[in-house]
Amino acid sequence: METVTIFGIRAILEALQAEKPIDKVWLLKGVQSKLYDQLLHKLRSENISFSFVPQERLERFSSKNHQGAVARIAALQTREMEPLIEEVLEHKKNPLFVLLDGITDTRNFGAILRSAAAVGVDAVFISSSGSAPLNGDVVKTSAGGAFKVPIAKTQHLKDVVYLLKAHDIPTLALSEKAEETLYSKDLKGPLAVVFGAEDTGISNGLLKILDDSAKLPMQNEMDSLNVSVACGVLFYEIIRQRS
């Protein structure tokens, strides 16, 4: 079974809540916190294998802020593109899909998943190459969002766009090259939004086949925001319009 190492008490608790198979947990003895006690109680009550180890052993797993807890869990599962889209369309009148083109930074990817979970995004699509790995950094930064939003990997994001078009789902790029701001767009209906890497943006080939584009208004000669922040701005404008 393919596994991934995650770190941080909250990340492990989120994995337990999502009923992810946990292989083993390593804990630093003597940590004083309510969350740590909650994790310990959960591990004992669910009969999950754990052991107390010295600080040096935990730091071999991760030099990150592990909060005295590291776990090995089954790798995050991804879904097949077509069945996932069909399933969402069957159950949702106004679905929201997200396509991430070339997001390679794990913290940005995790932060996007966190926002996506918070606003109820129905599916996230990434390409199998040139995307951030689904690792412990993503899980921790996502604050559990990685367990709550279906993620599909595909060879080409163009395939996702063409399938969405076949189902009459409009596609919107967030790009500083756009003429209009997102506040002039009608975001109430079914929608797929596309975000690109901070350095290169959305690839030209993908941008050409999208239905529309929008930008965020900028002042003080700033031309862009961090991609995870931009995602959050757009997600909440969609929520505002839909409510």
Backbone bond lengths (Angstrom), bond angles and torsions (degrees), N, CA, C in turn:
res aa  C-N    CA-C-N  psi(-1)  N-CA   C-N-CA  omega(-1)  CA-C   N-CA-C  phi
1 M - - - 1.462 - - 1.525 109.70 -
2 E 1.323 116.78 129.06 1.455 121.17 178.11 1.525 108.60 -70.98
3 T 1.339 115.55 135.99 1.466 119.19 -177.56 1.527 110.89 -126.27
4 V 1.323 114.88 164.91 1.461 121.76 175.30 1.526 106.88 -136.49
5 T 1.328 116.53 143.79 1.460 121.20 177.99 1.525 109.09 -93.37
6 I 1.327 115.98 126.87 1.464 120.06 176.25 1.519 109.07 -117.68
7 F 1.309 116.75 155.21 1.470 119.95 -175.49 1.510 110.16 -138.15
8 G 1.319 115.37 150.25 1.464 120.86 -177.57 1.515 110.60 104.94
9 I 1.326 116.04 135.60 1.470 121.73 -176.09 1.527 111.05 -60.60
10 R 1.333 116.26 -46.37 1.467 119.44 -176.82 1.524 111.86 -64.56
11 A 1.338 116.40 -39.89 1.470 120.02 179.47 1.529 110.84 -61.76
12 I 1.335 116.43 -39.37 1.470 120.23 179.89 1.524 110.34 -70.16
13 L 1.323 117.02 -40.87 1.475 120.33 176.61 1.530 110.95 -61.37
14 E 1.328 117.13 -39.34 1.467 121.01 177.78 1.528 110.39 -64.11
15 A 1.332 116.38 -39.62 1.471 120.14 178.50 1.528 110.37 -64.01
16 L 1.329 116.43 -40.05 1.470 120.97 177.39 1.522 110.95 -64.49
17 Q 1.322 115.81 -42.49 1.467 120.45 -179.93 1.526 110.80 -63.68
18 A 1.346 115.79 -35.95 1.462 120.72 179.71 1.530 111.92 -81.56
19 E 1.350 115.57 2.70 1.466 122.36 178.08 1.527 112.30 60.10
20 K 1.332 116.52 38.56 1.453 121.44 175.84 1.524 108.90 -79.40
21 P 1.325 117.50 137.74 1.472 119.55 179.34 1.529 110.61 -63.78
22 I 1.331 116.06 119.92 1.472 120.93 -179.77 1.524 108.57 -105.91
23 D 1.320 114.72 123.22 1.456 121.24 -176.24 1.527 111.16 -79.97
24 K 1.327 116.36 -45.55 1.471 120.44 -175.02 1.521 109.25 -163.91
25 V 1.344 116.21 148.13 1.467 121.21 176.69 1.529 108.50 -127.25
26 W 1.326 116.27 137.11 1.462 122.40 175.86 1.519 108.45 -114.44
27 L 1.333 115.79 130.06 1.466 120.73 -174.96 1.530 110.60 -124.68
28 L 1.323 114.45 146.70 1.458 120.58 172.56 1.521 107.49 -86.19
29 K 1.320 117.11 123.69 1.468 120.31 -176.46 1.527 111.00 -71.22
30 G 1.321 114.66 141.79 1.457 119.63 172.32 1.516 115.33 90.83
31 V 1.338 117.67 5.81 1.466 119.18 177.23 1.528 108.93 -67.82
32 Q 1.317 116.08 134.41 1.470 120.97 -178.18 1.519 110.40 -108.56
33 S 1.313 117.17 100.46 1.467 120.68 173.89 1.517 109.34 -165.07
34 K 1.323 115.76 152.10 1.466 120.26 179.77 1.523 111.14 -62.78
35 L 1.345 116.14 -39.69 1.469 119.99 -179.28 1.521 110.97 -63.92
36 Y 1.342 115.59 -40.81 1.470 120.59 178.92 1.536 109.54 -62.24
37 D 1.329 116.75 -45.09 1.472 120.99 178.59 1.529 110.98 -62.61
38 Q 1.325 115.52 -38.76 1.469 120.34 178.75 1.526 110.58 -63.54
39 L 1.351 115.89 -42.29 1.467 120.62 178.79 1.522 110.72 -64.06
40 L 1.324 116.08 -45.30 1.463 120.90 179.79 1.530 110.98 -59.30
41 H 1.331 116.27 -44.72 1.466 121.17 178.92 1.529 110.70 -61.08
42 K 1.329 116.05 -42.58 1.468 121.60 -178.19 1.532 110.54 -65.19
43 L 1.328 116.38 -43.17 1.471 120.40 -179.70 1.525 110.71 -62.72
44 R 1.334 115.93 -41.94 1.471 119.85 -179.64 1.528 111.36 -68.95
45 S 1.337 116.12 -43.11 1.467 118.87 -176.44 1.527 111.92 -70.30
46 E 1.343 116.77 -27.92 1.465 119.43 -179.97 1.528 112.32 -99.20
47 N 1.330 115.04 6.90 1.463 121.17 175.33 1.536 112.53 56.80
48 I 1.327 115.36 45.41 1.469 120.61 179.44 1.521 108.77 -97.10
49 S 1.321 115.48 134.56 1.459 121.72 -176.86 1.529 111.15 -63.62
50 F 1.358 115.75 126.66 1.467 119.45 176.01 1.516 109.04 -147.19
51 S 1.318 115.38 159.33 1.464 119.44 175.88 1.517 109.90 -146.95
52 F 1.344 114.74 152.58 1.462 120.75 177.57 1.528 108.35 -89.89
53 V 1.329 115.92 133.02 1.469 120.70 -177.15 1.524 109.48 -134.65
54 P 1.343 117.11 159.08 1.474 119.15 177.09 1.531 111.53 -72.60
55 Q 1.322 114.88 163.28 1.470 122.19 -179.52 1.531 112.38 -50.94
56 E 1.345 116.26 -42.30 1.467 120.61 -176.08 1.530 111.43 -60.27
57 R 1.336 115.94 -37.03 1.468 119.38 -179.32 1.532 110.61 -66.94
58 L 1.333 117.26 -41.59 1.460 120.36 178.89 1.526 110.68 -64.53
59 E 1.311 115.78 -37.25 1.457 118.79 -177.58 1.519 112.12 -72.23
60 R 1.329 116.62 -17.37 1.463 119.39 172.51 1.528 110.40 -69.70
61 F 1.339 116.00 -33.11 1.466 120.09 176.36 1.519 110.56 -71.96
62 S 1.331 115.17 -44.46 1.457 118.59 -173.82 1.515 110.82 -159.33
63 S 1.333 114.84 134.17 1.464 119.42 175.99 1.532 109.33 -87.99
64 K 1.341 116.07 -0.95 1.465 121.02 -178.51 1.534 110.06 -73.96
65 N 1.311 116.35 -179.03 1.459 121.92 179.31 1.533 109.32 -77.22
66 H 1.323 115.77 86.43 1.472 119.72 -174.06 1.525 113.08 -84.04
67 Q 1.340 118.27 -9.46 1.474 123.34 177.47 1.525 112.55 57.59
68 G 1.314 116.67 22.16 1.464 119.87 178.82 1.516 114.43 82.55
69 A 1.328 118.58 19.96 1.469 120.78 -179.45 1.527 110.80 -151.13
70 V 1.340 114.84 129.08 1.474 121.91 177.05 1.518 107.03 -134.42
71 A 1.329 117.14 142.00 1.470 119.90 179.92 1.523 110.35 -136.64
72 R 1.319 114.72 152.64 1.465 120.64 172.53 1.525 107.12 -109.94
73 I 1.324 116.55 120.52 1.468 120.55 -177.01 1.526 109.79 -125.43
74 A 1.329 115.34 165.79 1.464 120.14 173.46 1.520 108.73 -60.23
75 A 1.323 116.62 140.85 1.463 121.29 -178.28 1.527 110.45 -56.88
76 L 1.315 114.77 147.30 1.468 119.95 177.87 1.530 109.36 -59.56
77 Q 1.303 115.50 129.89 1.471 120.38 -177.36 1.521 110.61 -84.49
78 T 1.327 116.21 140.52 1.463 120.66 173.12 1.523 108.23 -110.40
79 R 1.320 115.08 160.17 1.464 121.42 -176.78 1.522 110.75 -106.79
80 E 1.324 115.20 163.23 1.465 120.42 172.86 1.525 108.31 -79.13
81 M 1.334 115.58 139.85 1.468 120.84 -174.30 1.532 113.22 -58.17
82 E 1.317 117.21 -56.11 1.472 120.26 -171.10 1.528 113.19 -64.60
83 P 1.345 118.70 -50.28 1.470 118.26 178.59 1.526 113.15 -60.54
84 L 1.343 116.57 -34.00 1.465 120.01 -179.73 1.527 110.30 -66.03
85 I 1.325 117.13 -45.66 1.471 120.14 178.92 1.522 110.48 -61.94
86 E 1.326 116.50 -45.10 1.475 120.58 -179.87 1.532 110.93 -59.85
87 E 1.326 115.44 -42.61 1.471 120.56 -178.84 1.528 111.28 -63.79
88 V 1.335 116.08 -44.35 1.469 119.88 179.85 1.529 110.34 -63.67
89 L 1.325 116.91 -45.21 1.459 120.60 -177.21 1.526 112.37 -65.74
90 E 1.316 115.16 -27.18 1.464 119.64 178.49 1.525 111.51 -69.63
91 H 1.339 116.10 -31.20 1.470 119.82 -172.65 1.529 114.65 -108.35
92 K 1.324 117.97 -15.60 1.466 119.56 -174.41 1.526 112.00 -120.21
93 K 1.323 115.82 133.14 1.467 120.27 178.36 1.533 110.45 -77.47
94 N 1.323 116.54 -43.50 1.467 121.06 -179.10 1.534 109.93 -122.85
95 P 1.322 116.22 73.56 1.466 118.47 -176.72 1.528 112.04 -69.81
96 L 1.317 115.02 156.74 1.467 121.81 174.58 1.521 108.37 -125.21
97 F 1.334 115.68 115.06 1.460 122.47 178.27 1.528 108.88 -107.50
98 V 1.338 115.90 149.10 1.471 120.83 178.98 1.527 108.84 -127.92
99 L 1.333 116.13 129.86 1.462 121.96 175.87 1.525 108.51 -114.52
100 L 1.320 116.46 128.43 1.465 121.67 -178.62 1.526 108.94 -112.63
101 D 1.308 116.20 114.23 1.466 121.81 -175.75 1.525 110.71 -103.08
102 G 1.316 116.32 101.10 1.460 120.53 174.21 1.516 115.46 77.80
103 I 1.339 117.35 27.43 1.479 120.29 174.91 1.532 106.71 -81.31
104 T 1.333 117.02 106.34 1.464 120.55 -174.34 1.528 113.30 -105.24
105 D 1.320 117.84 -15.41 1.464 121.16 -179.52 1.530 109.72 -79.59
106 T 1.331 116.77 121.54 1.472 120.66 -174.97 1.524 112.14 -63.83
107 R 1.338 117.10 -34.67 1.472 119.05 -179.33 1.528 111.01 -70.38
108 N 1.322 116.37 -39.05 1.469 118.93 175.81 1.529 110.35 -64.01
109 F 1.323 116.31 -44.06 1.456 120.86 -179.97 1.530 110.48 -60.68
110 G 1.339 116.17 -45.13 1.462 120.49 178.47 1.516 112.49 -62.69
111 A 1.336 116.06 -41.89 1.473 120.18 179.62 1.528 111.20 -65.58
112 I 1.336 116.90 -36.63 1.473 120.82 177.00 1.523 110.00 -64.70
113 L 1.329 117.06 -43.53 1.467 120.65 178.91 1.527 110.84 -63.64
114 R 1.320 116.41 -35.23 1.470 120.04 178.06 1.534 110.35 -62.78
115 S 1.349 115.86 -47.85 1.468 119.83 178.61 1.527 110.84 -65.68
116 A 1.333 116.04 -39.89 1.468 120.81 -179.22 1.527 110.81 -60.95
117 A 1.330 116.59 -41.73 1.473 120.32 178.06 1.521 110.25 -66.34
118 A 1.334 116.59 -38.87 1.473 120.86 -176.94 1.522 112.42 -64.86
119 V 1.334 117.38 -31.73 1.468 119.59 -176.99 1.529 112.54 -102.98
120 G 1.343 116.96 0.24 1.460 119.33 175.72 1.516 114.85 80.46
121 V 1.335 117.06 34.35 1.472 120.50 173.57 1.528 108.32 -58.31
122 D 1.336 116.25 138.32 1.469 120.27 -173.68 1.521 113.70 -84.78
123 A 1.331 118.01 -28.12 1.463 120.57 179.00 1.514 109.49 -165.16
124 V 1.334 115.29 145.65 1.464 122.18 175.65 1.523 107.79 -118.15
125 F 1.332 116.78 134.54 1.460 121.59 -179.86 1.531 109.61 -117.20
126 I 1.332 115.39 132.97 1.462 121.26 176.90 1.527 108.08 -131.24
127 S 1.320 116.76 157.78 1.461 118.92 176.73 1.528 109.38 -85.79
128 S 1.347 115.45 149.62 1.469 118.84 -175.88 1.521 112.73 -68.18
129 S 1.335 117.67 -23.06 1.464 119.43 174.42 1.524 108.72 -118.71
130 G 1.321 116.80 150.27 1.455 120.76 178.18 1.514 114.35 75.04
131 S 1.343 116.63 23.80 1.474 120.74 176.65 1.522 109.27 -125.07
132 A 1.314 116.08 157.34 1.468 120.77 177.95 1.528 109.84 -61.76
133 P 1.332 118.03 142.11 1.462 120.01 178.09 1.524 111.10 -71.43
134 L 1.328 115.98 153.11 1.474 120.44 177.27 1.523 108.26 -85.58
135 N 1.322 115.90 77.59 1.470 119.90 -174.38 1.532 111.73 -115.91
136 G 1.326 115.38 -170.21 1.464 121.23 -176.91 1.513 113.90 -62.45
137 D 1.346 117.38 -33.92 1.473 120.59 177.53 1.526 110.31 -62.02
138 V 1.333 116.01 -42.29 1.470 120.55 179.73 1.525 110.02 -64.09
139 V 1.335 116.07 -45.76 1.466 120.84 -178.85 1.524 110.69 -59.87
140 K 1.340 116.23 -47.21 1.473 119.61 -177.07 1.531 111.23 -65.53
141 T 1.338 116.63 -46.41 1.470 119.61 -178.47 1.522 111.40 -65.83
142 S 1.326 116.49 -30.14 1.468 119.66 -177.55 1.522 112.91 -75.95
143 A 1.349 117.41 -9.49 1.476 122.48 -178.71 1.530 111.22 51.27
144 G 1.333 115.92 40.61 1.466 120.39 178.53 1.514 113.57 95.10
145 G 1.337 117.42 -12.11 1.463 120.60 -179.72 1.515 112.75 -60.09
146 A 1.335 116.43 -30.44 1.468 120.70 179.84 1.531 111.84 -62.22
147 F 1.336 117.01 -23.77 1.463 120.95 179.15 1.531 112.37 -90.12
148 K 1.332 116.88 -9.70 1.469 119.91 -169.17 1.520 114.74 -111.74
149 V 1.319 117.42 -13.05 1.465 120.67 179.94 1.524 108.99 -115.36
150 P 1.331 118.89 124.41 1.472 119.58 177.56 1.526 110.82 -62.40
151 I 1.331 115.99 133.98 1.463 121.97 -179.47 1.524 108.11 -119.86
152 A 1.319 115.91 131.90 1.469 120.30 176.53 1.522 109.16 -120.09
153 K 1.341 115.01 136.01 1.464 120.16 174.38 1.516 108.15 -101.60
154 T 1.326 116.04 139.95 1.456 119.68 178.00 1.519 109.16 -140.71
155 Q 1.333 116.61 152.98 1.470 119.44 -179.49 1.520 110.90 -63.76
156 H 1.330 115.88 -41.11 1.477 120.13 -177.55 1.527 109.52 -134.83
157 L 1.330 116.70 125.91 1.465 119.88 177.78 1.530 111.62 -65.36
158 K 1.328 117.04 -21.23 1.475 120.27 175.80 1.525 110.54 -58.00
159 D 1.335 116.50 -36.56 1.470 120.09 -179.80 1.529 110.54 -62.33
160 V 1.345 116.17 -38.02 1.471 120.88 177.88 1.529 109.25 -63.90
161 V 1.338 115.98 -45.22 1.472 120.74 -178.40 1.526 110.39 -61.19
162 Y 1.332 117.19 -46.45 1.470 120.48 -178.46 1.528 111.46 -63.17
163 L 1.332 116.45 -38.38 1.466 119.36 179.06 1.530 110.69 -68.66
164 L 1.333 116.82 -40.19 1.466 120.37 177.56 1.532 110.67 -64.17
165 K 1.332 116.37 -40.17 1.472 120.44 177.79 1.527 110.91 -61.13
166 A 1.339 115.71 -38.43 1.465 120.10 179.30 1.520 111.06 -63.00
167 H 1.331 116.37 -24.36 1.471 121.62 178.01 1.534 111.82 -100.36
168 D 1.338 115.89 13.80 1.478 121.71 178.58 1.530 113.45 60.30
169 I 1.330 116.50 34.29 1.469 120.80 174.75 1.532 107.74 -94.78
170 P 1.340 119.30 114.97 1.468 120.82 179.02 1.526 111.92 -66.94
171 T 1.324 115.38 148.97 1.474 121.19 -179.52 1.526 109.48 -116.95
172 L 1.313 115.27 136.52 1.469 121.41 -176.77 1.525 110.03 -129.51
173 A 1.320 116.13 123.86 1.466 121.16 176.30 1.515 109.73 -91.13
174 L 1.320 116.64 138.41 1.467 119.57 169.25 1.523 106.15 -96.64
175 S 1.324 115.87 111.24 1.465 120.46 -173.89 1.511 110.48 -147.40
176 E 1.353 115.88 136.99 1.474 118.74 179.02 1.534 111.62 -68.85
177 K 1.354 116.20 -11.68 1.476 119.41 178.50 1.537 111.95 -80.92
178 A 1.322 117.40 -9.16 1.468 121.12 -176.80 1.531 110.83 -66.96
179 E 1.331 115.46 155.30 1.470 121.52 179.98 1.531 111.25 -82.16
180 E 1.341 116.75 -39.32 1.465 120.84 -173.63 1.523 111.20 -108.30
181 T 1.334 116.75 155.82 1.465 120.45 176.91 1.531 109.53 -84.56
182 L 1.303 115.68 162.24 1.476 119.47 -178.36 1.527 111.23 -65.51
183 Y 1.354 117.61 -20.78 1.465 120.11 -177.85 1.529 112.41 -73.65
184 S 1.341 116.38 -9.75 1.470 119.43 176.81 1.535 111.23 -96.43
185 K 1.320 116.88 1.43 1.463 121.17 -175.64 1.529 111.48 -98.51
186 D 1.326 115.09 148.10 1.466 121.03 173.43 1.527 108.01 -89.70
187 L 1.320 116.08 112.15 1.472 121.69 -174.23 1.528 111.84 -112.97
188 K 1.317 116.22 19.39 1.472 119.19 -172.19 1.526 113.71 -78.70
189 G 1.323 117.29 -30.31 1.466 120.40 -174.23 1.516 113.07 -89.78
190 P 1.343 117.02 -169.41 1.467 121.19 175.98 1.527 109.58 -55.68
191 L 1.323 117.20 143.19 1.464 119.10 -173.24 1.525 111.27 -158.56
192 A 1.341 114.38 145.30 1.465 120.96 168.87 1.521 107.05 -122.06
193 V 1.320 117.16 125.72 1.467 120.93 179.99 1.526 109.17 -110.09
194 V 1.328 114.68 143.99 1.472 120.62 -173.93 1.521 109.50 -122.63
195 F 1.327 115.97 130.99 1.461 122.30 178.94 1.530 108.83 -122.18
196 G 1.325 116.28 144.41 1.460 120.42 179.67 1.515 112.04 -114.55
197 A 1.319 114.76 174.73 1.465 121.18 179.11 1.525 110.02 -64.23
198 E 1.330 115.61 150.59 1.465 119.67 -176.20 1.525 112.66 -64.04
199 D 1.334 116.93 -35.03 1.468 118.75 -176.09 1.527 112.73 -81.98
200 T 1.334 117.60 -39.13 1.468 119.71 -174.07 1.523 113.44 -111.89
201 G 1.337 117.96 -13.01 1.464 120.23 -177.74 1.530 111.33 71.78
202 I 1.310 115.74 -163.11 1.468 121.35 179.33 1.531 108.24 -75.99
203 S 1.324 116.72 136.43 1.466 120.15 -178.32 1.530 109.91 -61.72
204 N 1.330 116.31 145.66 1.474 121.93 -175.38 1.521 112.14 -58.45
205 G 1.340 116.14 -40.79 1.462 120.00 -179.30 1.517 112.01 -60.54
206 L 1.331 116.51 -38.64 1.465 121.01 179.68 1.535 110.19 -75.61
207 L 1.318 115.62 -42.14 1.465 121.00 -177.95 1.533 111.44 -58.19
208 K 1.328 115.93 -37.72 1.475 121.02 -176.80 1.521 113.27 -63.56
209 I 1.334 117.69 -28.70 1.475 118.85 -174.96 1.540 112.21 -97.80
210 L 1.333 117.48 1.26 1.466 120.03 179.34 1.530 109.83 -82.74
211 D 1.320 116.28 151.89 1.467 121.06 -174.76 1.519 113.24 -72.40
212 D 1.325 117.02 -35.04 1.465 119.05 -171.08 1.520 108.97 -156.83
213 S 1.301 116.09 167.57 1.467 120.45 176.65 1.520 108.96 -143.62
214 A 1.314 115.44 157.24 1.467 121.32 179.11 1.518 108.44 -148.21
215 K 1.319 115.46 157.36 1.466 119.71 177.86 1.515 109.21 -126.18
216 L 1.311 115.43 165.16 1.466 121.38 173.08 1.524 108.07 -91.48
217 P 1.339 118.14 138.42 1.469 118.98 176.70 1.529 110.03 -66.32
218 M 1.325 116.97 135.89 1.462 122.22 -176.39 1.519 111.07 -127.47
219 Q 1.324 116.28 145.88 1.456 121.57 175.13 1.517 109.73 -127.05
220 N 1.339 116.06 176.43 1.473 122.48 176.87 1.527 112.83 55.48
221 E 1.327 115.96 34.34 1.470 122.89 175.82 1.526 113.31 60.64
222 M 1.316 117.00 23.06 1.465 120.63 172.83 1.528 107.43 -85.38
223 D 1.337 116.90 138.47 1.465 117.59 -177.48 1.526 113.23 -108.31
224 S 1.341 117.34 -11.94 1.470 117.45 179.60 1.530 110.20 -161.54
225 L 1.343 115.10 165.68 1.462 122.59 173.35 1.522 108.48 -111.30
226 N 1.312 116.29 163.77 1.459 120.27 168.86 1.527 107.98 -52.62
227 V 1.334 117.14 138.19 1.466 120.53 -171.87 1.530 112.55 -60.44
228 S 1.339 117.31 -34.41 1.471 118.48 -179.73 1.529 110.79 -70.66
229 V 1.334 116.70 -33.49 1.472 120.42 176.38 1.530 109.47 -68.63
230 A 1.340 116.09 -43.49 1.468 120.80 178.69 1.529 110.79 -59.74
231 C 1.328 116.57 -40.63 1.468 120.83 176.41 1.529 110.37 -57.71
232 G 1.315 115.78 -48.09 1.461 120.44 -178.55 1.519 112.20 -60.00
233 V 1.336 116.56 -41.59 1.477 121.06 179.33 1.526 109.96 -61.10
234 L 1.343 116.02 -48.24 1.467 119.69 -178.46 1.526 111.33 -66.48
235 F 1.338 117.14 -43.40 1.470 120.13 179.90 1.529 111.18 -56.42
236 Y 1.323 116.34 -43.79 1.460 118.62 -175.22 1.532 112.73 -78.11
237 E 1.339 117.11 -22.89 1.469 118.45 171.03 1.535 109.16 -69.14
238 I 1.333 116.97 -37.41 1.469 120.59 176.07 1.530 109.88 -62.52
239 I 1.330 116.27 -46.21 1.471 120.94 178.62 1.535 110.29 -60.50
240 R 1.333 116.22 -43.32 1.478 120.15 -178.86 1.534 110.28 -61.13
241 Q 1.333 116.24 -46.59 1.466 119.06 -179.31 1.521 112.11 -66.36
242 R 1.303 116.79 -37.25 1.468 119.69 -176.24 1.523 112.73 -76.55
243 S 1.309 116.51 -18.19 1.467 117.85 -179.15 1.518 110.96 -99.18
